[in-house]
Amino acid sequence: MSINSEFIVTAFIKETRKRFLDTYLIRRGDSFSGEIFLKLNNLNGLSKIYTYKKTKKHNPWEIYSSGNWEEDEQIKNKLNKILNIDQDIWIIELEDEKGNSPNF
């Protein structure tokens, strides 16, 4: 049995706000089974994409893109391509100047 996506997203946003990090829900996906993507924005015009792996107990956030910081516009284009394929995805944006991993 898998935890639904809406629960994961809500819990993640609450946790990041406890840590005084700005987090935004960019796109609401399918409540139960929508894949979750995270745009990690370092506030210097660069970002990375992570995806949440529901099957992993520890460190469920995995790098989706190359792992390197990329221009925000490139990341936006990648997320739009994913969205064109799967309309059920969730997109969250986390702003962190330090660019720390979302696996707290």
Legacy VTK file of the C-alpha trace (Angstrom):
# vtk DataFile Version 3.0
C-alpha trace
ASCII
DATASET POLYDATA
POINTS 104 float
0.000 0.000 0.000
1.373 3.382 -1.018
0.950 6.728 0.712
-1.017 9.099 -1.461
0.733 11.965 -3.215
-1.350 14.720 -1.653
-0.346 13.571 1.844
3.348 13.523 0.900
3.223 16.994 -0.658
1.322 18.502 2.278
3.714 16.969 4.820
6.774 18.118 2.854
5.527 21.706 2.600
4.769 21.781 6.340
8.232 20.401 7.161
10.029 22.927 4.969
8.080 25.803 6.479
9.099 24.613 9.962
12.659 24.983 8.704
11.864 28.530 7.504
12.279 27.598 3.845
9.953 29.005 1.198
8.067 26.248 -0.567
5.295 26.630 -3.119
2.831 24.273 -4.726
3.205 25.058 -8.423
0.906 22.355 -9.771
-1.586 20.058 -8.078
-1.597 16.577 -9.543
-3.583 13.407 -8.977
-4.293 13.118 -5.242
-3.397 9.464 -4.986
-0.950 8.436 -7.658
0.499 11.598 -9.202
4.277 11.574 -9.484
5.885 14.350 -7.417
8.558 16.649 -8.830
10.509 19.228 -6.865
12.241 22.216 -8.374
15.072 23.191 -6.020
15.820 26.859 -6.700
19.057 28.357 -5.329
17.776 31.920 -5.952
20.713 32.651 -8.275
18.908 31.754 -11.500
19.781 28.058 -11.218
17.722 25.028 -10.241
17.666 21.231 -10.073
14.795 18.765 -10.432
14.150 16.012 -7.902
11.481 13.326 -7.977
9.965 11.589 -4.963
10.303 7.791 -4.842
7.455 6.416 -2.718
9.144 3.022 -2.460
12.242 4.386 -0.693
12.097 4.647 3.105
15.263 6.720 3.467
16.189 9.673 1.269
13.169 9.390 -1.038
14.097 12.461 -3.109
16.291 11.553 -6.090
17.880 13.820 -8.669
15.798 13.702 -11.843
17.820 16.011 -14.036
21.547 15.792 -14.667
22.405 16.612 -11.064
24.083 19.826 -12.127
22.597 23.241 -11.551
20.788 24.381 -14.696
19.280 27.680 -15.805
15.745 28.142 -14.475
14.381 28.371 -18.029
15.873 24.965 -18.910
14.297 23.430 -15.808
10.950 25.015 -16.646
11.140 23.519 -20.158
11.963 20.058 -18.761
9.015 20.208 -16.356
6.709 21.311 -19.183
7.844 18.337 -21.291
7.068 15.995 -18.392
3.688 17.674 -17.942
2.880 17.175 -21.637
3.391 13.437 -21.136
1.717 13.083 -17.727
-1.027 15.505 -16.652
-1.236 13.946 -13.161
2.114 15.199 -11.821
2.658 17.447 -8.819
5.233 20.244 -8.974
6.636 21.867 -5.839
9.248 24.627 -5.750
11.648 24.895 -2.834
13.759 28.040 -2.510
17.029 27.446 -0.695
20.040 29.695 -1.252
22.318 26.915 0.006
20.797 24.414 -2.423
20.586 21.679 0.203
19.143 18.287 -0.650
15.419 18.009 0.156
16.115 14.769 2.068
16.006 16.139 5.622
LINES 1 105
104 0 1 2 3 4 5 6 7 8 9 10 11 12 13 14 15 16 17 18 19 20 21 22 23 24 25 26 27 28 29 30 31 32 33 34 35 36 37 38 39 40 41 42 43 44 45 46 47 48 49 50 51 52 53 54 55 56 57 58 59 60 61 62 63 64 65 66 67 68 69 70 71 72 73 74 75 76 77 78 79 80 81 82 83 84 85 86 87 88 89 90 91 92 93 94 95 96 97 98 99 100 101 102 103
